[in-house]
Amino acid sequence: MVKELQELRTKKVEQEEQVSETNRLIEEKNQAILNHLDSAGIDSARTEFGLVSRREIISVTTPKDLVDKSNFRVWLTEQIGPEGVEAMLSINSRTLQSLVTQELEKRKAAGDLDQTIPGITNIARHYTISLRK
């Protein structure tokens, strides 16, 4: 079974590399088409495969330092009110996962069997194996 697991993992890595290369080629073609539309001065073109359109996608990052966070919070509160801000508060799932895991491990090491975290209603556990060479 372990040999089969290793073979499947190797196959997965090879497939991921193929997908990565395909994604690179797709991005290359996307850029070529965007360049063509730009040089022709048009936003869309009808082709035998369908309508190709240029779209603008806006991407932002969350404020990182305390001043920017504070300024954004003030602006957001003005926009949607304090209740809206409270409803939007969230934590990155990986950060939450790490925080809860550290807390539960700390409690376990101290002999504390309490496994509850206020506001966290479902702490699921699953087990997997580790295979290292």
WOWO-V312041 format. One record per residue. N is the residue number from 1. D_LAST is the distance of its C-alpha to the last C-alpha in Angstrom with 1 decimal. Layout:
# WOWO-V312041
n d_last
N D_LAST
N D_LAST
This chain:
# WOWO-V312041
n d_last
1 15.6
2 11.8
3 12.0
4 14.7
5 12.8
6 10.1
7 13.2
8 15.1
9 12.8
10 12.9
11 16.6
12 17.1
13 15.8
14 18.1
15 20.9
16 20.5
17 20.9
18 24.0
19 25.4
20 25.0
21 26.9
22 29.5
23 30.0
24 30.6
25 33.2
26 34.8
27 35.2
28 36.7
29 39.2
30 40.0
31 40.9
32 42.9
33 44.9
34 45.5
35 46.7
36 49.0
37 50.5
38 51.0
39 52.7
40 54.9
41 55.8
42 54.9
43 52.7
44 52.3
45 52.9
46 53.5
47 51.5
48 51.5
49 48.2
50 49.6
51 50.5
52 48.2
53 48.8
54 47.7
55 46.7
56 46.4
57 43.5
58 43.8
59 40.7
60 40.9
61 38.6
62 39.4
63 41.3
64 39.1
65 41.4
66 43.9
67 47.0
68 45.8
69 44.5
70 47.9
71 49.9
72 48.0
73 48.5
74 52.2
75 52.5
76 50.5
77 52.7
78 55.8
79 54.5
80 53.4
81 54.7
82 53.0
83 52.2
84 50.5
85 48.4
86 47.4
87 46.4
88 44.2
89 42.3
90 38.7
91 35.4
92 32.2
93 30.1
94 27.0
95 29.2
96 30.7
97 27.4
98 26.3
99 29.7
100 30.0
101 26.5
102 27.3
103 30.8
104 29.6
105 27.0
106 29.9
107 32.2
108 29.9
109 29.4
110 33.2
111 33.8
112 35.4
113 34.9
114 36.5
115 34.0
116 36.6
117 36.7
118 40.1
119 40.2
120 36.8
121 37.8
122 34.6
123 31.4
124 29.0
125 25.9
126 23.2
127 20.0
128 16.7
129 13.3
130 10.1
131 6.9
132 3.8
133 0.0
